Amino acid sequence: MTSTTLPASMASAELCGARPPGPGRHLPPCVLPAEHEGEHRDAFAATWESTPTGTDTEVRAGDERVRAARQPVRMCVRCCAITAAPVVVSEVHQSSGPGFNVYACPECASYYPPVPDVLDLFNDRDRRRGGGG
């Protein structure tokens, strides 16, 4: 395996760091200088068009790149509509593996009773057994 070293002028330059559009942030970033124009290029010579300002998921905050927060999107268990304001209506606990939450849209959430606190369930059990609480 051969080692490749960058010229001193490129080694000290700040790199662009833009990532290709699409899902997954695991794709290699652009290795061209920060102020380059035109297409981006990664270390494997793959190229992609630069996105116009305002359409990327990253915004500039000072000198750091900050990824915009992803909004929660869930499907309602009652009406099967996709909602941007999900409400937890049930928590499913499992003995093997992680549990999961069941969501509803705000309009359908009133059809479900409030989610009980697990610690309250343990306290009720202890009181029924005469353990106090």
C-alpha positions as CSV (number, residue, x, y, z in Angstrom):
1,M,0.0,0.0,0.0
2,T,1.5,3.3,-1.0
3,S,1.3,6.4,1.2
4,T,0.2,9.6,-0.4
5,T,1.1,12.9,1.2
6,L,-0.4,16.3,0.4
7,P,1.7,19.2,-0.7
8,A,2.4,21.6,2.1
9,S,0.1,24.3,0.5
10,M,-2.9,21.9,0.6
11,A,-2.1,20.3,4.0
12,S,-2.5,23.6,5.9
13,A,-5.5,24.7,3.8
14,E,-9.0,24.3,5.3
15,L,-11.1,21.7,3.5
16,C,-14.6,22.2,2.2
17,G,-16.1,19.2,4.1
18,A,-19.5,19.3,2.3
19,R,-21.2,15.9,2.1
20,P,-23.1,14.5,-0.8
21,P,-26.9,15.0,-0.7
22,G,-29.2,12.1,0.3
23,P,-29.6,9.9,3.3
24,G,-26.8,9.0,5.5
25,R,-24.0,11.2,6.9
26,H,-21.5,8.4,6.6
27,L,-20.5,9.4,3.1
28,P,-17.0,10.9,2.7
29,P,-16.8,14.7,2.6
30,C,-15.4,17.0,-0.1
31,V,-11.6,17.2,0.0
32,L,-11.3,20.4,-2.1
33,P,-10.3,23.7,-0.5
34,A,-13.0,25.5,1.5
35,E,-13.6,28.3,-1.0
36,H,-13.6,26.2,-4.2
37,E,-16.3,26.7,-6.9
38,G,-18.2,24.1,-8.9
39,E,-18.5,20.4,-8.2
40,H,-17.5,18.8,-4.9
41,R,-15.1,15.8,-4.9
42,D,-14.4,13.2,-2.2
43,A,-11.2,11.2,-1.6
44,F,-12.4,8.5,-4.0
45,A,-12.8,11.1,-6.9
46,A,-16.6,10.8,-6.8
47,T,-18.2,14.2,-7.6
48,W,-21.5,15.8,-6.9
49,E,-23.1,19.2,-7.6
50,S,-23.1,21.8,-4.9
51,T,-26.5,22.6,-3.5
52,P,-27.8,26.2,-3.7
53,T,-27.7,28.1,-0.4
54,G,-30.7,27.4,1.8
55,T,-31.6,23.9,0.5
56,D,-28.9,22.0,2.4
57,T,-29.6,20.5,5.8
58,E,-26.6,22.3,7.2
59,V,-26.6,25.9,8.1
60,R,-23.6,28.1,9.1
61,A,-23.5,29.2,12.7
62,G,-20.4,31.3,13.2
63,D,-17.6,29.3,11.8
64,E,-18.9,25.9,12.7
65,R,-21.2,23.7,10.6
66,V,-24.3,22.8,12.5
67,R,-26.7,20.1,11.4
68,A,-30.4,21.3,11.4
69,A,-32.4,19.4,14.0
70,R,-34.6,16.6,12.6
71,Q,-38.2,16.9,13.5
72,P,-40.1,13.9,14.9
73,V,-42.4,12.2,12.4
74,R,-44.6,9.3,13.5
75,M,-47.7,7.4,12.2
76,C,-50.9,7.6,14.3
77,V,-51.9,4.1,15.6
78,R,-55.6,5.0,15.2
79,C,-56.0,6.9,11.9
80,C,-52.7,5.9,10.3
81,A,-51.9,9.5,9.3
82,I,-48.3,10.7,9.5
83,T,-48.1,13.4,12.1
84,A,-45.3,16.0,12.9
85,A,-46.7,16.3,16.5
86,P,-46.8,12.7,17.8
87,V,-48.2,12.0,21.3
88,V,-47.2,8.8,23.2
89,V,-50.3,6.8,24.0
90,S,-48.7,3.5,25.0
91,E,-45.4,2.1,26.1
92,V,-44.8,-1.6,25.2
93,H,-42.3,-3.3,27.5
94,Q,-40.7,-6.6,26.5
95,S,-38.8,-9.2,28.5
96,S,-36.2,-9.7,25.7
97,G,-35.0,-6.7,23.7
98,P,-35.9,-3.1,23.9
99,G,-39.5,-1.9,24.2
100,F,-41.1,0.7,22.0
101,N,-43.6,3.5,22.1
102,V,-47.0,3.7,20.3
103,Y,-47.9,7.2,19.0
104,A,-51.1,8.9,18.0
105,C,-51.8,12.3,16.3
106,P,-53.1,15.0,18.6
107,E,-56.7,14.6,17.4
108,C,-56.7,10.8,18.1
109,A,-54.8,11.0,21.4
110,S,-57.9,11.8,23.4
111,Y,-59.3,8.4,22.6
112,Y,-56.5,6.7,24.7
113,P,-56.2,6.7,28.5
114,P,-53.1,8.5,30.0
115,V,-49.9,6.4,30.0
116,P,-49.4,5.0,33.5
117,D,-46.0,5.6,35.2
118,V,-44.3,2.2,35.7
119,L,-43.2,3.1,39.3
120,D,-46.9,3.8,40.2
121,L,-47.7,0.3,39.0
122,F,-45.1,-1.2,41.3
123,N,-46.4,0.8,44.2
124,D,-49.9,-0.4,43.6
125,R,-48.7,-4.0,43.5
126,D,-46.9,-3.6,46.8
127,R,-49.9,-2.0,48.5
128,R,-52.1,-4.9,47.4
129,R,-49.7,-7.4,48.9
130,G,-49.7,-5.5,52.2
131,G,-46.1,-4.2,51.8
132,G,-47.0,-0.6,52.3
133,G,-45.8,2.2,50.2
